[in-house]
């Protein structure tokens, strides 16, 4: 299991459980990043940072390995309101392309996520 701040409480919740709960709440799309664009896993739509906003961020830390950290971003299509998610490692193992895309979303919305999330390097 992994630590997370979930539903306003701090307790052990694995990422898979958070994703399951999010899907039950209507967060249906799973995203991946390819060639500078965010794609849903079926590759039916491609998104640029200007199309999106970050709805929520969940951070997870491994209980058996404190160095294993992950972050889950809930992302919303500004036009259709559809929501999806993408995960990334947190810290030195993070995918810099995903980090750059998240920062571009924040910049396009003139908003900043918490400093510890947006500076995820």
GILINWO-V978086 format. One line per field, one symbol per residue. ss: DSSP state (h for helix, s for strand, l for the rest). phi: phi as a letter, one per 30 degrees, with the letter a starting at -180 (. if undefined). A space follows every 50 residues. Layout:
# GILINWO-V978086
ss = ???
phi = ???
This chain:
# GILINWO-V978086
ss = lsssssllssssllhhhhhhhhhhllssssssssllsssslllllsslhh hsssssssssssllllllssssssssslllllsssssssllllllhhhhh hhhhhhhhllllllhhhhlll
phi = .bdacbhibcadbdeedddeddddcjdcdccbcbhibccdddhdbbbced dbbddabbcbbddcbeddbbbcccbcdddcidcbbbcadcjdcddddded dddddeddchbbdeedddcdb
